[in-house]
Amino acid sequence: MAEEDYGCFVDWTQMGDMAKSSGTSKLDVKDHVELKKLARQGYWSKNHKLRAQVYQQLIKAIPCRTVTPDAEVYRDLMGDDTGKKALSSIPLPDFVDGSAVPHYCLMADAVTAVHRVISCLEGQFPDISHCPALPAMTALLLHFSANEAQCFEHVSRLLACNEPGQRFVDQTFLAYESSFMTFGDLANKYCPAAHKLIVATAQDVVAVYSDWQRWVLGDLPFSHVARVLDVFLVEGYKVLYRVALALLKFYRKQKAGDGTQQSEGQKQDSAGVKAEIQAFVKTISSYITPDKLLEKAFSIRLFSRKEITLLQLTNEKSLQQKGITVKQKRRTVQLALNPDTFSSAVVSAKEMKDIWSWIPERFALCEPQLLFTTSTHGCSLNRFYAHVEGYEPTLLLIRTCESDVCGAFLSTDWEERKRGGNKLSFFGTGECFIFRLKPEMERYEWVVIRHPELASTIKAQSSEVPAEDEAPPDKQNSDGNRLPVERPATDPSDRLSPFLSARHFHLNSRNTSMFMAGNFDSIIVGGGEGNALYIDSELNHGRTAPCTTFDNPPLCSTESFQVALLEVWGFKDTMASDR
């Protein structure tokens, strides 16, 4: 039997040093942990033939649907003569959304082969509705395939993967749309400096992040994306997030190094920022080696497949509630926060936009809705509760008589305080954060985010019953201006911030999860050795101090302050109100 030629589609003149095979020529390891270690080290990256063989081994081990198209199906449908149909006669399907086929050191005729393979995949996977990454993934695997039929089988197995919690390629618009919302959440959490740069320079942050997959699968040079594929086939989808976050970090570093960061308040069209990032990624080999990129990607701590899965499910659920399941024109964050109509006595429109950049991405299509203000509703805690109950999440803004401005993003409905009766008890999730805007702007997140050594994630069990303080009674809410408060008790994806719910972590102290509390005589945000914010029953006097939950300094210039004005804002679902 003739030996398979894994380089028949490769233009070796473009391969440079990668054309020289070196190192080991065989791999006998099957243990997943050892394969993961070797993949990250680039064990098979120096030998083209070995790399192709390892890919074949890894892909054949992917659990798939019972009926998954294989190479024989391709040969039956397309025949063995792969040169009959010209490129122009095989357009790419609409579900790739205009994505072109990256060349990845392939011969010109190989692009035709990619079109043929995708054309056959379209017929065998009629449930695919949106898959912009497919041309890049197919071109990559064709590079390491002996023939088109083998490439077809490999891509088919990636698409047909049915392992719980695992996926390789987004295949619906809902999954694709929620993926860049998830990326925005992860960037906000793991790359705060880079996220701040994008917020400061781009008019539409979400539009910039919508390209995150293309940075990895499409824009990266072949030498770099091949190393990503080494690890991707072993560890799955989370690798794409890690690499994209690393690219964002390197982009910020380059912008800081060349002194081209935008000045304060100066924003450019989002398309310009997207083009800058794309140009940087395409030329990254001038700055960063493939191994350095992976080193940066895997240096992110407390970053798990579980976290991504739960966050993705939450974002998908949010989109479904808004009726966004198929491709449509998407509103921008800036349209949701219209500076011409926004009016607050505590913060400016620009300051509110800065706060908006900190909130979870699934609220990007919501606009701020004033629920309570002491200037109109008076200084009464009872009236405060009457106006804010039933809304989740909410934003608390405070201006003191000393002109300090501070506040908090609060993830959970204030009505949940009633579960403790008259006893003051804490509730909320790790998506809560506190901030100050004056004298200087600073945000303080849950201490576990900044110090992951304080906790370790634990596996959620399907039979898990939430803690008593996390299962509020059901409340019907038919007001279209209110975001529904999700109540199911057993599905962790139903909570507002499942991946940051305290019950998913081993915490060394309850003080690290005291997010918000309220009773008849006060409201409190943050606890443990002090409260980040304490407001009395008359909403007139307050205190601020360091607390364990947010590891913050006092939010005001004096620890005791008098409230000049207090506002609470909700998040109006503009998509729901338009339907």
N, C-alpha and C positions, 0 to 999 in steps of 0.2 A: 504493500500500500504506500502510495507516494506521500511524502511528508508535506504537511500543510504549509503554505506560504502565507505568513501573516503580514507580509509587507507588500502585497500585490497592488494595493491602492495608494501606496505612499510615494510621494515625490521626495526621494532621498536627498536631492540637491538642496532642499529647504530645511533639512533636519539638523544641520550643523553637527555639534558634538554628540547629539542624540543618535546619530547614524552609527556611531561606534559602540558596538556591544561589548560590555566588560562585566566583570563580577561573576557571580554564580549563574549556572544555567539550569538549575532544577530546584524545586521546592516540594518538600514532603510534609510540610506542616499542615494540620487540619484543625488544630485547637484554635477557637475563635480569639481568645485572649492573646495568644502568640501571634496570630495573623494580624491582629490590630496593632501590636507592637512593631511588627516587621513592616506593615504598610506605612506607618508614620515615619519609620526610619528610611524608607525608600529602598527596601531590600531588593525588589525586583525591577527598580526603575532604570537600572543601567543596562538591562538586556531586553531588547525589543521583543524577541521571541518568547522569553520567559514571562514577560509582562502580559503578552497576549494569552498565554496558556493559563496564567493565574487568573486573569479576568474571566476566562471561560470556566474555570473551576468555581470561582466565587459566584458567578451568575447562575450556574447550574444548581448551586446549593440554595438559591432563593426559594422559599415556599411560595407556590403559585396556585392559581385557580386550577381546578381539575382539568378543564379543557383550556389549554394555553397553546396558541399557534406555534409550531416549530418550523425548522428549516424545510421539512418536506412539504408543509403547507405552502411555503413561499415558492418552492420549485414547481408545485402543481399549478399555482396561480400565475406565476410570472414566466415560467419556462427557464431553461438554462442559458438561452442566448440573451445576455443582459445588454446587448448593444442595439437592439432593434428600435427602441423608442428614444427619440431625442429629448433633450432637457425641456425644450419649449413645449412639448406635448404632454408633460407631466407637471402641472403646476402644484405647488404645495397647497394643502387644504386650508380652509379658512380658519380652522382652530389653532393654527400656529400664530395667528394674529400678526402677520407680516414679517415674522422673524426669518432672516436669511440663513443660509447654510454656511457656517464658518468653514474656512478652507483647511485648517488644522494640518498643514503640510500634506494635503491630499493632492493627487493628480487631478487635472481638470475634469477628466471623465468620471472621476469618483463622485463629483457633485451630482452628476446624473444618477449615479447609483443611489445616493442618499434620497433623491426625489422618488426613485422607484420604490425603495424600502418604505418610505413614509406613505406613499400612495397605497401600498398593500396593507400597512398598519391601519390606515383609515377605514378600509373595508372590514378588517378583522376586529376592530375595536370601535363599534358604532357609538358607544357611550362616551367617548372622548368629545368634549365640547370646547375645551380651551386648554391648549398645551404649547405655549410659546417656547418652552425649553426643548421640545422634541427634535428640531433640526440639529441643534448643537449636540445633544446626547447621541443622536444617530450617527452624526459625522465622527464623533469621538470613537464610538464602538466600531465603526467601519474601518477606521485607521488600524485597528488591532484585529480585524477579522480576515479569515481566509477567503471568504466569498460573501456575496450579498445575502444569501440564505442564512448563513451563520449570524450575520449582523442582525437580520430580521428576528431571528430566534432570541438573541440576547436582549434586544430592545423589548420584545414581547414579554419576556420574563420580568423585566423591570416594571412594565405597565401592569402586569397581572399579579404582582406581589400581593399576597393576602395575609401576611404575617401581622397579627394584631399590633397596633401602634407603630408600624413601619410603613414607609412609602418611599419611593424614589423620585417620582415625577408627578407634579400637579396635573390633573386631567380635567378639571372643571373651573369655570370662572370663579365660583365661590371659593374654592381652595386657593386659587391664584391670588384673588383679591385679599383674602384673609392672611395670606403668607406675607404680603408686604406691610400689612398692619402689624403682624407679629414681629416682622423685622424692625419696624419703627419702635415697638415696645422694647425689644432687646437692645436696640441702639441707644435708646433713652436710658436703659438700665446699665449696660455694660460699656458703652462708649460715650459717656456724658459730654466730654470735650468735643468730640467729633459731631455729636448730635447738636450741640449748641452752635457749632459752626454752620451746619446746614440750616438750622432755624434762623440764624443771623443773616445768611446770604441768599436763601431761596424764598421766593414768594409762596411756593406751594411745596411744603416738606414732603407730603404724602406722594406727590408726583415724582419727586426725586427718588424716594425709596421704592417706588413701583418698578424701578429698573434693577433691583438688587440681584435677582437671579441672573439677569443678562450680564452683570459684571463678571460673574463666575463662569456661566455657560454661554459664551459668545464673545466677550471682550478680552478675557485673559489670554495671553500667548499660549501656544500649544505646550511649551515646556512646563508651564505652571499648571495649566488645567489638567495635564496628564498626571501630575503628582496629586492633584485634588482627587482625580478619579481613582487613584490607588487606594485612598482612604475611604472615599465615598462608597465604593462597592463593598467595603467591610463594615462600615459604621452607619451608612445611610444618610438620610436627608439632613440631619442636624449639621453635618459637615459643611453643607452649602451655607448655612447661617453663620457658622464660625468663620469661614473664609471671607464671606462678604463683610462681616464685622471687622475682620483684620484689614481688609482693603480700605474700609472707611477710616480706620485708625491711621493707616499709612497715608491716606489722602490728606487728612488733617495735618499730619506731621510735615508733609511736603509743603502744604499751603503756609504753615507757620514758618518753615525754613526759608521759603523764597519771598516772604513778606508780602504776599498777594491777598491776604485776608481782607474782606470788605470792611469798611469803616462802619461804626455804629449807625444803625438806621438805614444803611445803604443796602438795598436788596436788588438782585438781578433776576431776570426771567428764569423760571425753573428749568426751561429747556437749556439755558446757558450753563447752569450748574450741572445738569445731567451730562451735557457734552464735555464739560471739564473732567468729571469723574470718569467718563468713558475713555477720554484721551489718556488720562493718567493710568487707568487699568491696562489699556492696550500697550503702553510703553513701560509697564512696571518692571520689565526685565532689566531696564537701565538702572533701577534703584534697588530692587529686592530680588533675591534668589528664590526659587520655588521652596526650598527647605526653610528659609527665613519666614516666608509667608505662612507656611504650616505651623512653624514654631509660635508665631504670633497668634494664629487661630486657636491653637490648643493651650494657650496660656490663660484663657478665660476660665475662671473658677465658678463652681456651683452652677454649671450649665449642662442640663441633662435633656435627654430625649423626652422624658416625662414632662418637664417644664414646657418644652416647645409644643408637645401634643396637646396639653391642657389649654395653653394659651391660644393655640390655633383653633381648638374647638370652641372656645369662648368667643373669639373673633368671628368665626363662621356663624355662630348662633346670633350674634349681634347683627350681622349682615342679613341673615334670614329674617330677623324681626323687622328690618328696614325694607324687606322685599328685594334685596340685591342678590340675585342668584344667577343672573345672566349678564352679559356685557352690556353696559349702558354708559352714557356720559356721566362721569363722576364729578361731584362738586368738590371744590377745594376747601381747605381749612379756612382760608381767608374769607370765602363767601359765607361760611357758617358764622364767622365773627366779623360782621360788617362794621367798619369804623365809623361809617356815616350814621348808623342807627344805634350803635352801642353807647350806653350812657351809664356811668357809675360815679358816685360821689367819693369813692375810695381810690379807684385805680383808673388810669388812662386806657385808651384802646390798645396802645402799644404794650403797656404792662400786662393787660389781659391776654394779648397774643403770646407774650412770653410765658405766662402761666399755662395757656392752652398747649404750648409745646411740651409741657411736662406731663400732661394727663395721658392715660392709656389711649392708644390709637383708635380703639373701637368707638370712641366718642368724637372722632374727627368730623363726622357729619352732623353733629349736634351743635346747636347755637346756645349761648348763655341766656338764661331766663331768670330774671330777678324774682325771687320768691319772698324775700323778707328784707326790710331795711328799717332801722330804728327811726329814721327821719320820717317815715310814713306810718309805720305800724306801732311805734312807741317802744319804750324800754321795758318789755315784759317777756319773761322767759316762757310763760304760758302761750303768749301770742307767737313767739318764736317757734315753739313746737307745733302749734296749730297750722302754721304756714309751710313748714318744711317737711312734716311727716308725709310719707308716701312718695318721696322723691329719693332716688338713688342713682348715682352719687350726688353729692353737693359740694359747693365751694364756699368756704367761710372767709370773709374779708373783714379786716379790722383796721381802722385808722384811730390812733390815739390822740389825745390832746397835745402831745409833744410832737405830733406829725410823723410818728413812726407808722409804718404800714406792714402788716403781717397777716398770715392766714393759714388755711389748711385745706387740702383736698381730702374729703371724707367719703370712703367707699360705700358706706352702709346707711340704710334708712334710719333716721333718728328714732323711729317708732320702736326699734329693737330694744331700746333702753327699758321698755316696759316689762321685758322678761324678768328683770331683776326686782320688780315691784318698787318699793321705795328705797331699796338698797342700791347704792351706786355700784354698777358693774360695767366692766369694759367689754366692748365688742368691736367689730370692724375687721379689716384684713390688711395685709402688708402692702396693698396699693395706696394706703393712706400716706400722705406726706405733709410736712409743714414747710413754711417758707417765710422769708421776709423780703420786702421790696425796698424799704427805706429804713436806715440810711444806705444800705447796699443790698443788692439782690443775691439771695442764696436760698437753695432748697435743701431740705434735710429729709432723706428717705428712711425707711425702716432700717434699723441698725444691721439686720441680718443681710441686707443687700450689700452694704458696704463692708461688712465683716462676716463673710460666710463661714468662718471658723466657729461662729457661735451656734451653728446649726448644721444638720445634715438632712437631706431629703429622704423621705421614706416612701415606700411603694404604697399607692392607694389601692385598697382592696374593694372589689365590687360590692361586697357586703358591708362595707364600712358605714357605720352610723355616725353622723356628724355630732360634734360636741353640743351640749345643750344650748350654749350661747351662740350657736351657729345655725339654728333651725327655727327661725321666727314663724309665727303662725301665718297662715295664708291670708292674703288681703286682696280683695278684688279691686281693680283699678281700671276704670274705663276711660279715664281722661287721656285723650290723644297727645296732650302736651307733656305727659309724664312718662318717663322711661319705666317699663314694668319692673317690679321687684320680683326676681326669680326665686322661687321657694322650694323646689323639689329637694328632698333631704338626702337621697342616697347617691346621686350622681355628682361627683366632684366638679364636673365641667359646668354644672348649672350655677355655681356660685360666681359672684361678680369677678373675683380674682382667684381662681382655684389654685394657681401655681404659687400664690403668695398667702394662701390661707394658713394660719398658724398650725392647724392640725396636720399639715403635711411636713412638719419639721420637728426634729428633736431639739428642743430649746433648753438651754441650761438654766433658764430662769423665766418665770412668767412675766417678770418685769419687761422682758424684751418684746412682748406682744400686747401691750396695753395701749390700744389705738385711740379709742374715743369712748366717752361715757357721759351720762347725763341723768339728772333727777330733778326734783322740784325746786332745788335751790342753786344749781350750777350746771355748767357744761364744762367738760374737760377734754383736752386732746393731748395724748401722750402721757405715759406714767412711768413710775419707777424712779425713786430718789428725787421726785419733783414732777411737775407738770409743765409740758411745753406751753400750754395755754390753759388758763382757768378763768372763766367768766362767771360773775355772780348772777343771782336771780333777777336783778334789775338791769342786767346788760349794761352796767354803768362802770363797774370796777373790775379790773383783771390783774392777773399775775402771769409772769412767764419765767421759766427756770430751765436749767438743763434737765433732761429726762433720759432714762435708759432706752426707751423704745426707739427714739430718733437720734440719740447721741448728739444733741444740739446744744448750742449756747443759748442764753436768753434771746428772744426774738426782738426785743425792744431795748432802747437805750437805758431804761430803768426796769427793774424786775416787777414793780407795782406800777400800774398805769390806770388812767381814766380813759374810758372808751368815748371817743368823739362821735364815731359812726360805725355801725356794724351792718354788713350786708351778707345775705346768703343767696347764692346763685345755683340754679338747677341746670340741667342739660336737656334742652328741648329737642326732641327727635323730629327734625325738619322733614325727613323722608316720610315718616308716618303721618304727619299733619298734612302732607301734600296729596296723600292717596285718598 
